[in-house]
Each structure stands twice: as structure tokens, then as C-alpha cells.
């Protein structure tokens, strides 16, 4: 009987923990700063360049904001370091011999409607850092910069079973 009660309690705890983890990862907080890179076109070359800029931008922003927990402080850090971020993007584009201009904007920027992992993110104007390459007519990449949801997504290995299986096993093993 004790084992059945502990198993039942373990299952309930696991269900609650999994629900909290899933809810946290699927919803963008109202007070968030997004990050977006828009490619010049959908050509293979322009999409490759977009990904290189994305990697540079994501790395720079992660290092800039990794110890920040306050939205106002995050805004201040972004504003004060935008020229440095711009220089790093310019360097990557020069290394790639990319001849088209780019713009970087921190403020309210338009985002189209997007569905990702079954969640619909509505179109609208959101506080964000947006890099537009060339004419900005290609597919884009975007994520949430602050709080740093991009980094959580980048660290995921297999979102369907690895973390949840381990969580269930840990709770059950603890009581049996």
C-alpha cells in the first residue's frame, strides 16, 4: 500500500513539474525583448549569411545579457552596446564579402504571425533588436532575447523525451 501511495504521489509531482516546464518554455512573457534577423532574400547564399549574422548576434547578446534579470537593465545594456554589436555584424559580413548594406534597430518592430511547436505567436509590434540584411525580403529568424529563451532553445537536445524521462525516473527512484 505504501508503495502505491508513493507511486501515486510521484506521478502527481511529475505531472505538475512537467506542466510547469512546458508552460514556461512555450509562452513569451509580456515584458520581453525579441531578437530577429531578416535575410535579403530566400537564396541559399542570403540564408547562409542570415544564419552567420544570427549566430554572431545571438552570441553577442547572450554574453551581454547573461547575468541580467531586470528588464530596464537589459534595455540599458542593449542601448549602450548597440554600436559594438553592429561592428561585430559588420566584421562578419566583411569576412563573408557580403556587399549589401544592413540595418540594426532596437525599438518597436513588426513581427509577422508565426507558429512554432504548436504555439501561435501573434503578429504585432514588439520591443526587439532587428537586423535587416539588404532589402530584407527573405525568410527571417527570431527568438526571445530577454528573458533569454533563445539560449534555452539552443541547449535543447531532444525535447520529446530526454528531460521528461529523466525527471520521471528521478522522482520514482527517490521513493522506491
Secondary structure, 3 states (H helix, E strand, C coil): CHHHHHHHHHHHHHHHHHHHHHHHHHCCCCCCEEEEEECCCCCHHHHHHHHHHHHHHHHHHHHHHCCCCCHHHHHHHHHHHHHHHHHHHHHHHHHCCCCCCEEEEEEEEEECCEEECCEEECCEEEEEEEEEECCCCCCEEEEEEECCHHHHHHHCCCCCCHHHHHHHHHHHHHHC
